[in-house]
Amino acid sequence: MALTAAQAPLRTKPSNYPEPFASRMAGRQKRPLGDLFGLTNFGVNLTQLAPGAVSALRHAHSRQDEFVYILQGHPTLHTDAGRTPLAPGDCAGFAAGTGNGHQLVNDTAQEVVYLEVGDRTAGDQGTYPDDDLQAEQVDGQWCFTHKDGTPYE
């Protein structure tokens, strides 16, 4: 099966984050391409960021690698090392277990489009250096708590 990526259906749930974080993902749209082909070892999303939108909260994974490839626009990559401007054709990778928090930020007036690829290693945990949030993957689902372990309601 083949398809035009930009015509793939949008992800039905805009964000897995609990509030007040989910609303910060306004302006982000994901098309889960890997799911359409039944891929189980890794995921691929075609993601669009409207002006002012972010890819995710700045985060790091304990067990899952991530990779992004910029197709359109000029986002800023925000990591522990600082901010790096990106352009079409640029890519970045984030190895699991490094603790390097990362996100893309669209500070421009133009739409950003990129491919994001991540593996689906079980037992992953997510850390969020800028927010009172942590995540643990349990039975394929993300469970979010405050950093002190108190669950979000």
Sequence and secondary structure as in RCSB ss.txt:
>XXXX:A:sequence
MALTAAQAPLRTKPSNYPEPFASRMAGRQKRPLGDLFGLTNFGVNLTQLAPGAVSALRHAHSRQDEFVYILQGHP
TLHTDAGRTPLAPGDCAGFAAGTGNGHQLVNDTAQEVVYLEVGDRTAGDQGTYPDDDLQAEQVDGQWCFTHKDGT
PYE
>XXXX:A:secstr
    GGGS   SSS  S TTTGGGGTTEEEEEHHHHTT  SEEEEEEEE TT BSSSSBEESS  EEEEEEES  
EEEETTEEEE  TT EEEE TTS   EEEE  SSS EEEEEEEE  TT EEE TTSS EEEEETTEEEEE TTS 
B  
